[in-house]
Amino acid sequence: MIYFTATFCLMFTFGFGWLVQHALRFGKLIGIAWSADRAEQPIRFWLGFGAYFMNMIMGLFFTALMVFVLAH
């Protein structure tokens, strides 16, 4: 169960990290069955970017918390 949890946290974090870097690099936010271009839909782009970024940060937080708990 611990290995599954660790794998899930890492995949979650890396997945949202990839989405964040892709949005910054290409100026297009992608999701399941939707997308937002930075120039054409700036509000939707930045709100989506903020949501993806917060998901990535929380994934990092839970991964670090899990490592800390397992180490002690």
GIJO-V117365 format. One record per backbone hydrogen bond with DSSP energy under -0.5 kcal/mol. NH is the residue of the N-H (numbers start at 0). CO is the residue of the C=O. E is the energy in kcal/mol with one decimal. If there is no record, write none. Layout:
<<NH;CO;E> <NH;CO;E>>
This chain:
<<4;0;-2.3> <5;1;-2.6> <6;2;-2.5> <7;3;-2.6> <8;4;-2.5> <9;5;-2.3> <10;6;-2.6> <11;7;-2.7> <12;8;-2.4> <13;9;-2.8> <14;10;-2.4> <15;11;-2.1> <16;12;-2.3> <17;13;-2.4> <18;14;-1.9> <19;15;-2.2> <20;16;-2.4> <21;17;-2.3> <22;18;-2.0> <23;19;-2.1> <24;20;-2.3> <25;21;-2.6> <26;22;-1.7> <27;21;-0.5> <28;35;-3.2> <30;33;-2.2> <32;30;-0.8> <33;30;-0.7> <35;28;-2.4> <37;26;-3.0> <40;36;-2.7> <44;40;-2.5> <45;41;-2.6> <46;42;-2.4> <47;43;-2.3> <48;44;-2.7> <49;45;-2.3> <50;46;-2.0> <51;47;-2.6> <52;48;-2.8> <53;49;-2.5> <54;50;-2.1> <55;51;-2.2> <56;52;-2.5> <57;53;-2.6> <58;54;-2.2> <59;55;-2.2> <60;56;-2.4> <61;57;-2.7> <62;58;-2.1> <63;59;-2.7> <64;60;-2.7> <65;61;-2.5> <66;62;-2.2> <67;63;-2.5> <68;64;-2.5> <69;65;-2.4> <70;66;-1.8> <71;67;-0.8> <71;68;-0.6>>
